[in-house]
């Protein structure tokens, strides 16, 4: 199916992915992960295992623990071992920043190249990933770096455009890195190197696979019928590759291009629905596909398609049998089994959301923060407050009872336990 529509899809940029947990984030059985070490949290699904969080705020709003100056960018905040990591532009340069997670004080910064200027929004899009003492991230022009999480010392780097002929997206490189076992996997968009896996300690190339333009999504890692696979959503659709050698396991065409510029607009992070289904949503609609193993091969069947969830900015999240997310400017809940609309709510514009302790934590585009029951029975708002100004498209992060939010001017840390 070919889709085309002119929307703000590029801004999922800082916001795309659903991976298994980074190795350092995997909890013991029955345990709780207090870090948020990568894009969309410990399990790359925007769902936190924390409990005991507030379900209401006083009239004055939630307690602000600290505010810190930030710069232009849509990069989310990753938190590990008491440190917070994100990207922004400052004085014409793009940086990876490391902050003290409890105070907001800057600990170190690492340059990633020149600042990114675009009429849809300036600054970096990708979110850092912390794994095994190393931070992996990629700048808007395709500079991939691995640095020491405590000092910012460079361990290795690659220039995706210069080394692999990557055709970087017009709205800026947006895909967030994925760690699978001993590899860092990214969507590069190069010639015969649309997808690349690097050995995470040395940065050596393990494999490069396929031809395709990059879009604005991030890879996810899943296991279907006992077979591990990495799923990419690049310009021309979903494609799953084997993590050991990059060979293609299956593909599903879903294309969305700007009718004026021809820019690919696939942006949302695919959501894995165990044991064998995947949900995708872009500016033109949503779908669930089922991946079936037939002998040694996989085949893909469409379960349903719908225009009820047109996610052109932020990725949805899955809780049980229900998907919660933004259909352009409307917050919605859908039954993921059928695509049936359960409820809708206005007032957040093109917002973002995560889930924890039975609640949706929703940040509206205008900086209005809300706690909402994570229930298909109806929209119930428990608390709301205005915490940021300007345009807010960056997804929240939750770590150790602290909620981290940011826009183009500042980074805010909120006490979620009172």
Secondary structure, DSSP 4 states (H G I P E B T S, - for coil): -EEE--SSGGGGGGG----PPPGGGPPPTT-----B-STTTTTTSSB----S--S---TT-SEEEEEEE--BB-PPPEEETTEEEEEEEETTEEEEEEEETTT--EEEEEEEEE----TT--SB----EEETTEEEEE-TTSEEEEEETTT--EEEEEEHHHHH-----TT---PPPEEETTEEEEEEEETTEEEEEEETTT--EEEEE------S---EEEEETTEEEEEEEETTEEEEE-TTT--EEEEEE-EEE-TTT--B---SPPEEETTTEEEEEETTEEEEEEEEEETTEEEEEEEEEESS---SSS--EEETTEEEEEETTEEEEEETTT--EEEEE-SSSS-EEEEETTEEEEE-TTSEEEEEE--TT---EEEEEE---S---SPPEEETTEEEEE-SSEEEEEES--
